[in-house]
Amino acid sequence: EELENNPRVSREEMFKFIFEDLNTAETLLANYTPATKNLPSLAVIYGLKARAYLWLGGFTESYAEVPTGDAAYRLAAEYARKAIDASGCTIMTESQWLDPKTGFNTVNSSWMWAMIQTTDTVLNNLLSWSAHMATEAIWGYGYGAQPGISVFSYNRISSGDFRKKSFVGADRSFDAIAPYTTLTEEEFATIAPYASFKFHAANGEKRNYSTGNVTSIPMMRVEEMYLIEAEATAASNLSNGIALLNSFMQTYRYASYNCQSADFKAFQNEIGLQARIEFWGEGIPFWYKKRLALGIDLANSNCKEDSYRFVVDGRAPWWNCQIPRTEWSSNPALIGMNNPDPSDTVENVIE
């Protein structure tokens, strides 16, 4: 009977549940130092709190036990700073970022939390991160599918920003990408413009999956905390938030960067852009696009499949986990509880 009348939980109750778990973890991990970064530390708990409070900052509803709006933004900034300080991490350098053998496959000084794979976890050539995301992984999908960046995002990266070097340019110059890949010029011949060389197989391996798939995957980097701190600070003091972002970018990404956002919304859009550049392929940009409703515009893009060139204003309906109609038939309490209902909101999603 309970299963047949099981209503959807409220946002307030869900966040209350999340914070109860995080508070327990904060207490239990207070004096714990993990031996390896696949285990969470106190800094990671602070980072998860910063993420949660940042999300709540965008809501105007008032809850009895969960902060929203300005109060949540203040806590997001506070916990982002706590995460930075407790982690002891330092921001990735250009040489770490672009290393063709260890770039984004080996835990380094900026990673707060990671999935660490071993030879025991390599099951075959395809069931791995590298097989899908490393363009040099000739044994997998990476070399053939060539995951890449949108031309629109690529064009918005300053030429002085070293992060742009992770992607193949429009002219497909091998000489430009050669220092950052282990592919030969012959192997590079089929690589498309804007393909990514951010993630590398272990030691730059190209053909042996049993060694090339043994990589680590970042789940939280300290750079994210700097962006959270800047955005959350800007909610109540725009100039201070801009100063934090400028300091981060000018010191660690490119010296001529200068954010001059006129209002908080414009600043959030700039933060969203920098998050998409900084964390391309790491999963983090999805939450920025969803939280800030940045939308999708793939018309006239480098997306190869016409049927996937979506144009969506705001949040795409498939960015939410939906309650299917089959659930409604056995649990009527969920009828009409999708928020929003995605039905028929985008034309030609599947052709």
BAZA-67538 format. One record per residue (C-alpha): residue in three letters; x, y, z. Coordinates in nm, 2 decimals, padded with zeros to 4 digits. Layout:
N
{r ala; xx X; yy Y; zz Z}
...
% end
This chain:
351
{r glu; xx 00.00; yy 00.00; zz 00.00}
{r glu; xx 00.29; yy 00.24; zz 00.07}
{r leu; xx 00.45; yy 00.17; zz -00.26}
{r glu; xx 00.12; yy 00.24; zz -00.44}
{r asn; xx 00.10; yy 00.59; zz -00.27}
{r asn; xx 00.46; yy 00.70; zz -00.24}
{r pro; xx 00.48; yy 01.08; zz -00.31}
{r arg; xx 00.78; yy 01.27; zz -00.44}
{r val; xx 01.00; yy 01.41; zz -00.16}
{r ser; xx 01.03; yy 01.79; zz -00.15}
{r arg; xx 01.35; yy 01.98; zz -00.23}
{r glu; xx 01.38; yy 02.09; zz 00.13}
{r glu; xx 01.36; yy 01.73; zz 00.26}
{r met; xx 01.61; yy 01.61; zz 00.01}
{r phe; xx 01.87; yy 01.87; zz 00.09}
{r lys; xx 01.80; yy 01.82; zz 00.46}
{r phe; xx 01.89; yy 01.45; zz 00.41}
{r ile; xx 02.20; yy 01.54; zz 00.21}
{r phe; xx 02.33; yy 01.78; zz 00.48}
{r glu; xx 02.26; yy 01.53; zz 00.76}
{r asp; xx 02.49; yy 01.28; zz 00.58}
{r leu; xx 02.76; yy 01.55; zz 00.51}
{r asn; xx 02.75; yy 01.67; zz 00.87}
{r thr; xx 02.80; yy 01.31; zz 00.99}
{r ala; xx 03.09; yy 01.27; zz 00.75}
{r glu; xx 03.24; yy 01.60; zz 00.86}
{r thr; xx 03.24; yy 01.48; zz 01.22}
{r leu; xx 03.38; yy 01.13; zz 01.15}
{r leu; xx 03.65; yy 01.25; zz 00.91}
{r ala; xx 03.77; yy 01.54; zz 01.13}
{r asn; xx 04.09; yy 01.37; zz 01.23}
{r tyr; xx 04.13; yy 01.14; zz 00.93}
{r thr; xx 04.39; yy 01.16; zz 00.66}
{r pro; xx 04.33; yy 00.92; zz 00.37}
{r ala; xx 04.63; yy 00.73; zz 00.24}
{r thr; xx 04.52; yy 00.78; zz -00.12}
{r lys; xx 04.28; yy 01.02; zz -00.29}
{r asn; xx 04.03; yy 00.77; zz -00.39}
{r leu; xx 03.91; yy 00.80; zz -00.03}
{r pro; xx 03.73; yy 01.12; zz 00.08}
{r ser; xx 03.89; yy 01.36; zz 00.32}
{r leu; xx 03.75; yy 01.64; zz 00.53}
{r ala; xx 03.83; yy 01.88; zz 00.24}
{r val; xx 03.62; yy 01.67; zz 00.01}
{r ile; xx 03.32; yy 01.70; zz 00.25}
{r tyr; xx 03.37; yy 02.08; zz 00.26}
{r gly; xx 03.38; yy 02.07; zz -00.12}
{r leu; xx 03.05; yy 01.87; zz -00.14}
{r lys; xx 02.89; yy 02.12; zz 00.10}
{r ala; xx 03.01; yy 02.41; zz -00.12}
{r arg; xx 02.86; yy 02.25; zz -00.42}
{r ala; xx 02.52; yy 02.20; zz -00.24}
{r tyr; xx 02.51; yy 02.55; zz -00.09}
{r leu; xx 02.59; yy 02.70; zz -00.43}
{r trp; xx 02.29; yy 02.52; zz -00.59}
{r leu; xx 02.06; yy 02.64; zz -00.31}
{r gly; xx 02.18; yy 03.00; zz -00.36}
{r gly; xx 01.98; yy 03.01; zz -00.68}
{r phe; xx 01.65; yy 02.95; zz -00.50}
{r thr; xx 01.43; yy 03.23; zz -00.36}
{r glu; xx 01.20; yy 03.00; zz -00.16}
{r ser; xx 01.25; yy 03.01; zz 00.22}
{r tyr; xx 01.28; yy 02.68; zz 00.40}
{r ala; xx 01.27; yy 02.61; zz 00.78}
{r glu; xx 01.59; yy 02.40; zz 00.80}
{r val; xx 01.78; yy 02.46; zz 00.47}
{r pro; xx 01.93; yy 02.79; zz 00.37}
{r thr; xx 01.86; yy 02.94; zz 00.03}
{r gly; xx 01.95; yy 03.27; zz -00.16}
{r asp; xx 02.21; yy 03.49; zz 00.00}
{r ala; xx 02.24; yy 03.28; zz 00.31}
{r ala; xx 02.33; yy 02.98; zz 00.10}
{r tyr; xx 02.57; yy 03.17; zz -00.12}
{r arg; xx 02.76; yy 03.29; zz 00.20}
{r leu; xx 02.79; yy 02.93; zz 00.31}
{r ala; xx 02.90; yy 02.82; zz -00.03}
{r ala; xx 03.19; yy 03.07; zz -00.03}
{r glu; xx 03.27; yy 02.98; zz 00.33}
{r tyr; xx 03.29; yy 02.61; zz 00.26}
{r ala; xx 03.48; yy 02.65; zz -00.07}
{r arg; xx 03.75; yy 02.84; zz 00.12}
{r lys; xx 03.75; yy 02.57; zz 00.39}
{r ala; xx 03.80; yy 02.31; zz 00.12}
{r ile; xx 04.09; yy 02.50; zz -00.04}
{r asp; xx 04.26; yy 02.54; zz 00.29}
{r ala; xx 04.20; yy 02.19; zz 00.43}
{r ser; xx 04.30; yy 02.02; zz 00.10}
{r gly; xx 04.65; yy 02.16; zz 00.09}
{r cys; xx 04.61; yy 02.13; zz -00.29}
{r thr; xx 04.77; yy 02.36; zz -00.55}
{r ile; xx 04.63; yy 02.46; zz -00.89}
{r met; xx 04.74; yy 02.27; zz -01.19}
{r thr; xx 05.02; yy 02.42; zz -01.39}
{r glu; xx 05.05; yy 02.44; zz -01.77}
{r ser; xx 05.31; yy 02.16; zz -01.77}
{r gln; xx 05.09; yy 01.93; zz -01.56}
{r trp; xx 04.78; yy 02.00; zz -01.78}
{r leu; xx 04.95; yy 01.94; zz -02.11}
{r asp; xx 05.18; yy 01.65; zz -02.03}
{r pro; xx 05.12; yy 01.39; zz -02.30}
{r lys; xx 05.20; yy 01.10; zz -02.07}
{r thr; xx 05.05; yy 01.20; zz -01.73}
{r gly; xx 04.80; yy 01.48; zz -01.82}
{r phe; xx 04.46; yy 01.41; zz -01.66}
{r asn; xx 04.54; yy 01.04; zz -01.60}
{r thr; xx 04.75; yy 01.06; zz -01.29}
{r val; xx 04.66; yy 01.21; zz -00.95}
{r asn; xx 04.85; yy 01.54; zz -00.90}
{r ser; xx 04.86; yy 01.82; zz -00.65}
{r ser; xx 04.53; yy 01.98; zz -00.76}
{r trp; xx 04.32; yy 01.67; zz -00.73}
{r met; xx 04.11; yy 01.65; zz -00.41}
{r trp; xx 03.93; yy 01.33; zz -00.49}
{r ala; xx 03.98; yy 01.07; zz -00.76}
{r met; xx 03.89; yy 00.73; zz -00.90}
{r ile; xx 04.22; yy 00.54; zz -00.91}
{r gln; xx 04.23; yy 00.24; zz -01.14}
{r thr; xx 04.47; yy -00.05; zz -01.11}
{r thr; xx 04.56; yy -00.34; zz -01.34}
{r asp; xx 04.29; yy -00.54; zz -01.15}
{r thr; xx 04.02; yy -00.31; zz -01.27}
{r val; xx 04.11; yy -00.34; zz -01.64}
{r leu; xx 03.86; yy -00.59; zz -01.77}
{r asn; xx 03.90; yy -00.55; zz -02.14}
{r asn; xx 03.99; yy -00.29; zz -02.40}
{r leu; xx 03.66; yy -00.10; zz -02.39}
{r leu; xx 03.53; yy -00.09; zz -02.03}
{r ser; xx 03.74; yy 00.20; zz -01.92}
{r trp; xx 03.76; yy 00.58; zz -01.91}
{r ser; xx 04.06; yy 00.60; zz -02.14}
{r ala; xx 03.90; yy 00.38; zz -02.41}
{r his; xx 03.63; yy 00.65; zz -02.45}
{r met; xx 03.80; yy 00.98; zz -02.36}
{r ala; xx 04.16; yy 00.94; zz -02.47}
{r thr; xx 04.20; yy 01.03; zz -02.83}
{r glu; xx 04.52; yy 00.83; zz -02.84}
{r ala; xx 04.35; yy 00.51; zz -02.73}
{r ile; xx 04.37; yy 00.34; zz -03.06}
{r trp; xx 04.23; yy 00.02; zz -02.90}
{r gly; xx 03.91; yy 00.19; zz -02.80}
{r tyr; xx 03.64; yy 00.44; zz -02.90}
{r gly; xx 03.85; yy 00.75; zz -02.82}
{r tyr; xx 04.06; yy 00.74; zz -03.14}
{r gly; xx 03.75; yy 00.68; zz -03.36}
{r ala; xx 03.49; yy 00.89; zz -03.19}
{r gln; xx 03.73; yy 01.17; zz -03.10}
{r pro; xx 03.54; yy 01.35; zz -02.83}
{r gly; xx 03.58; yy 01.72; zz -02.87}
{r ile; xx 03.48; yy 02.07; zz -02.77}
{r ser; xx 03.21; yy 02.28; zz -02.94}
{r val; xx 03.35; yy 02.53; zz -03.19}
{r phe; xx 03.16; yy 02.80; zz -03.01}
{r ser; xx 03.34; yy 02.73; zz -02.68}
{r tyr; xx 03.67; yy 02.68; zz -02.85}
{r asn; xx 03.65; yy 03.02; zz -03.02}
{r arg; xx 03.57; yy 03.18; zz -02.68}
{r ile; xx 03.90; yy 03.05; zz -02.53}
{r ser; xx 04.16; yy 03.32; zz -02.55}
{r ser; xx 04.46; yy 03.25; zz -02.76}
{r gly; xx 04.68; yy 03.33; zz -02.46}
{r asp; xx 04.50; yy 03.06; zz -02.25}
{r phe; xx 04.71; yy 02.74; zz -02.24}
{r arg; xx 04.40; yy 02.53; zz -02.19}
{r lys; xx 04.32; yy 02.59; zz -02.56}
{r lys; xx 04.62; yy 02.38; zz -02.65}
{r ser; xx 04.43; yy 02.07; zz -02.54}
{r phe; xx 04.22; yy 02.09; zz -02.85}
{r val; xx 04.29; yy 02.05; zz -03.22}
{r gly; xx 04.26; yy 02.38; zz -03.40}
{r ala; xx 04.03; yy 02.45; zz -03.70}
{r asp; xx 04.33; yy 02.41; zz -03.93}
{r arg; xx 04.41; yy 02.06; zz -03.79}
{r ser; xx 04.78; yy 02.15; zz -03.75}
{r phe; xx 04.98; yy 01.85; zz -03.63}
{r asp; xx 05.27; yy 02.07; zz -03.54}
{r ala; xx 05.05; yy 02.27; zz -03.30}
{r ile; xx 04.93; yy 01.96; zz -03.12}
{r ala; xx 05.24; yy 01.74; zz -03.15}
{r pro; xx 05.40; yy 01.85; zz -02.82}
{r tyr; xx 05.08; yy 01.73; zz -02.64}
{r thr; xx 05.02; yy 01.39; zz -02.79}
{r thr; xx 05.20; yy 01.07; zz -02.85}
{r leu; xx 05.03; yy 01.01; zz -03.19}
{r thr; xx 05.24; yy 01.03; zz -03.49}
{r glu; xx 05.16; yy 01.26; zz -03.78}
{r glu; xx 05.03; yy 00.95; zz -03.98}
{r glu; xx 04.81; yy 00.85; zz -03.69}
{r phe; xx 04.69; yy 01.21; zz -03.65}
{r ala; xx 04.57; yy 01.22; zz -04.01}
{r thr; xx 04.22; yy 01.12; zz -03.93}
{r ile; xx 04.17; yy 01.35; zz -03.63}
{r ala; xx 03.90; yy 01.61; zz -03.67}
{r pro; xx 03.91; yy 01.98; zz -03.58}
{r tyr; xx 03.83; yy 02.05; zz -03.21}
{r ala; xx 03.91; yy 01.70; zz -03.10}
{r ser; xx 04.04; yy 01.68; zz -02.74}
{r phe; xx 04.38; yy 01.58; zz -02.62}
{r lys; xx 04.31; yy 01.66; zz -02.26}
{r phe; xx 04.28; yy 01.31; zz -02.13}
{r his; xx 04.56; yy 01.07; zz -02.21}
{r ala; xx 04.60; yy 00.69; zz -02.17}
{r ala; xx 04.85; yy 00.59; zz -01.91}
{r asn; xx 05.20; yy 00.70; zz -02.00}
{r gly; xx 05.07; yy 00.81; zz -02.34}
{r glu; xx 05.02; yy 00.44; zz -02.44}
{r lys; xx 04.85; yy 00.40; zz -02.78}
{r arg; xx 04.80; yy 00.03; zz -02.85}
{r asn; xx 04.83; yy -00.18; zz -02.53}
{r tyr; xx 04.50; yy -00.14; zz -02.34}
{r ser; xx 04.61; yy -00.35; zz -02.05}
{r thr; xx 04.86; yy -00.08; zz -01.95}
{r gly; xx 04.70; yy 00.22; zz -02.12}
{r asn; xx 04.37; yy 00.18; zz -01.94}
{r val; xx 04.53; yy 00.20; zz -01.59}
{r thr; xx 04.45; yy 00.56; zz -01.53}
{r ser; xx 04.30; yy 00.78; zz -01.26}
{r ile; xx 04.00; yy 01.00; zz -01.31}
{r pro; xx 03.95; yy 01.34; zz -01.13}
{r met; xx 03.62; yy 01.37; zz -00.93}
{r met; xx 03.70; yy 01.70; zz -00.75}
{r arg; xx 03.98; yy 01.95; zz -00.82}
{r val; xx 04.07; yy 02.24; zz -00.61}
{r glu; xx 04.01; yy 02.48; zz -00.91}
{r glu; xx 03.64; yy 02.42; zz -00.87}
{r met; xx 03.65; yy 02.56; zz -00.52}
{r tyr; xx 03.81; yy 02.88; zz -00.65}
{r leu; xx 03.53; yy 02.93; zz -00.90}
{r ile; xx 03.26; yy 02.85; zz -00.64}
{r glu; xx 03.42; yy 03.10; zz -00.39}
{r ala; xx 03.42; yy 03.37; zz -00.66}
{r glu; xx 03.06; yy 03.32; zz -00.77}
{r ala; xx 02.92; yy 03.28; zz -00.42}
{r thr; xx 03.11; yy 03.59; zz -00.31}
{r ala; xx 02.98; yy 03.79; zz -00.60}
{r ala; xx 02.62; yy 03.73; zz -00.50}
{r ser; xx 02.65; yy 03.98; zz -00.22}
{r asn; xx 02.96; yy 04.18; zz -00.34}
{r leu; xx 03.01; yy 04.17; zz -00.72}
{r ser; xx 03.34; yy 04.36; zz -00.72}
{r asn; xx 03.49; yy 04.12; zz -00.46}
{r gly; xx 03.37; yy 03.82; zz -00.67}
{r ile; xx 03.52; yy 03.97; zz -00.98}
{r ala; xx 03.85; yy 04.03; zz -00.80}
{r leu; xx 03.86; yy 03.66; zz -00.69}
{r leu; xx 03.80; yy 03.54; zz -01.05}
{r asn; xx 04.05; yy 03.78; zz -01.20}
{r ser; xx 04.31; yy 03.67; zz -00.94}
{r phe; xx 04.26; yy 03.30; zz -01.02}
{r met; xx 04.26; yy 03.35; zz -01.40}
{r gln; xx 04.54; yy 03.60; zz -01.42}
{r thr; xx 04.77; yy 03.41; zz -01.19}
{r tyr; xx 04.71; yy 03.05; zz -01.31}
{r arg; xx 04.55; yy 03.06; zz -01.66}
{r tyr; xx 04.65; yy 03.37; zz -01.86}
{r ala; xx 04.78; yy 03.70; zz -01.74}
{r ser; xx 04.57; yy 03.93; zz -01.96}
{r tyr; xx 04.23; yy 03.80; zz -01.85}
{r asn; xx 04.00; yy 04.07; zz -01.71}
{r cys; xx 03.64; yy 04.01; zz -01.62}
{r gln; xx 03.43; yy 04.32; zz -01.62}
{r ser; xx 03.08; yy 04.18; zz -01.57}
{r ala; xx 02.82; yy 04.46; zz -01.51}
{r asp; xx 02.58; yy 04.25; zz -01.29}
{r phe; xx 02.57; yy 03.92; zz -01.11}
{r lys; xx 02.39; yy 03.73; zz -01.39}
{r ala; xx 02.65; yy 03.83; zz -01.64}
{r phe; xx 02.92; yy 03.73; zz -01.39}
{r gln; xx 02.75; yy 03.39; zz -01.35}
{r asn; xx 02.75; yy 03.34; zz -01.73}
{r glu; xx 03.13; yy 03.42; zz -01.73}
{r ile; xx 03.18; yy 03.17; zz -01.44}
{r gly; xx 02.98; yy 02.91; zz -01.64}
{r leu; xx 03.21; yy 02.97; zz -01.95}
{r gln; xx 03.53; yy 02.93; zz -01.74}
{r ala; xx 03.39; yy 02.61; zz -01.58}
{r arg; xx 03.31; yy 02.46; zz -01.92}
{r ile; xx 03.67; yy 02.54; zz -02.03}
{r glu; xx 03.84; yy 02.43; zz -01.70}
{r phe; xx 03.64; yy 02.11; zz -01.65}
{r trp; xx 03.56; yy 02.00; zz -02.00}
{r gly; xx 03.51; yy 01.62; zz -02.00}
{r glu; xx 03.51; yy 01.60; zz -01.62}
{r gly; xx 03.13; yy 01.62; zz -01.57}
{r ile; xx 03.14; yy 01.94; zz -01.37}
{r pro; xx 03.02; yy 02.17; zz -01.66}
{r phe; xx 02.69; yy 01.99; zz -01.67}
{r trp; xx 02.59; yy 02.12; zz -01.33}
{r tyr; xx 02.68; yy 02.47; zz -01.43}
{r lys; xx 02.48; yy 02.46; zz -01.75}
{r lys; xx 02.18; yy 02.31; zz -01.56}
{r arg; xx 02.20; yy 02.53; zz -01.25}
{r leu; xx 02.25; yy 02.85; zz -01.45}
{r ala; xx 02.01; yy 02.74; zz -01.73}
{r leu; xx 02.28; yy 02.82; zz -01.99}
{r gly; xx 02.10; yy 02.63; zz -02.26}
{r ile; xx 02.22; yy 02.46; zz -02.57}
{r asp; xx 02.29; yy 02.60; zz -02.92}
{r leu; xx 02.44; yy 02.35; zz -03.16}
{r ala; xx 02.30; yy 02.51; zz -03.48}
{r asn; xx 02.58; yy 02.55; zz -03.73}
{r ser; xx 02.82; yy 02.38; zz -03.49}
{r asn; xx 03.08; yy 02.11; zz -03.54}
{r cys; xx 02.84; yy 01.85; zz -03.42}
{r lys; xx 02.86; yy 01.58; zz -03.69}
{r glu; xx 02.50; yy 01.45; zz -03.65}
{r asp; xx 02.23; yy 01.69; zz -03.77}
{r ser; xx 01.97; yy 01.52; zz -03.55}
{r tyr; xx 02.18; yy 01.61; zz -03.24}
{r arg; xx 02.22; yy 01.98; zz -03.32}
{r phe; xx 01.98; yy 02.09; zz -03.05}
{r val; xx 01.88; yy 02.44; zz -02.97}
{r val; xx 01.73; yy 02.48; zz -02.63}
{r asp; xx 01.66; yy 02.80; zz -02.44}
{r gly; xx 01.74; yy 02.74; zz -02.07}
{r arg; xx 01.74; yy 02.40; zz -01.92}
{r ala; xx 01.71; yy 02.10; zz -02.16}
{r pro; xx 01.43; yy 01.87; zz -02.05}
{r trp; xx 01.66; yy 01.57; zz -02.05}
{r trp; xx 01.88; yy 01.73; zz -01.79}
{r asn; xx 01.64; yy 01.61; zz -01.52}
{r cys; xx 01.59; yy 01.25; zz -01.42}
{r gln; xx 01.22; yy 01.20; zz -01.51}
{r ile; xx 00.95; yy 00.99; zz -01.35}
{r pro; xx 00.83; yy 00.76; zz -01.63}
{r arg; xx 00.46; yy 00.71; zz -01.71}
{r thr; xx 00.50; yy 00.34; zz -01.62}
{r glu; xx 00.57; yy 00.45; zz -01.26}
{r trp; xx 00.25; yy 00.66; zz -01.25}
{r ser; xx 00.04; yy 00.35; zz -01.33}
{r ser; xx 00.15; yy 00.17; zz -01.01}
{r asn; xx 00.21; yy 00.48; zz -00.80}
{r pro; xx -00.06; yy 00.74; zz -00.87}
{r ala; xx 00.09; yy 00.98; zz -00.61}
{r leu; xx 00.35; yy 01.07; zz -00.88}
{r ile; xx 00.11; yy 01.16; zz -01.15}
{r gly; xx 00.20; yy 01.50; zz -01.28}
{r met; xx 00.49; yy 01.54; zz -01.04}
{r asn; xx 00.76; yy 01.59; zz -01.31}
{r asn; xx 00.90; yy 01.94; zz -01.27}
{r pro; xx 00.88; yy 02.04; zz -01.54}
{r asp; xx 00.70; yy 01.78; zz -01.76}
{r pro; xx 00.94; yy 01.73; zz -02.05}
{r ser; xx 00.68; yy 01.59; zz -02.29}
{r asp; xx 00.68; yy 01.74; zz -02.64}
{r thr; xx 00.89; yy 02.04; zz -02.53}
{r val; xx 01.17; yy 01.99; zz -02.80}
{r glu; xx 01.10; yy 01.90; zz -03.15}
{r asn; xx 01.30; yy 01.63; zz -03.34}
{r val; xx 01.50; yy 01.51; zz -03.04}
{r ile; xx 01.51; yy 01.17; zz -03.20}
{r glu; xx 01.49; yy 01.13; zz -03.58}
% end
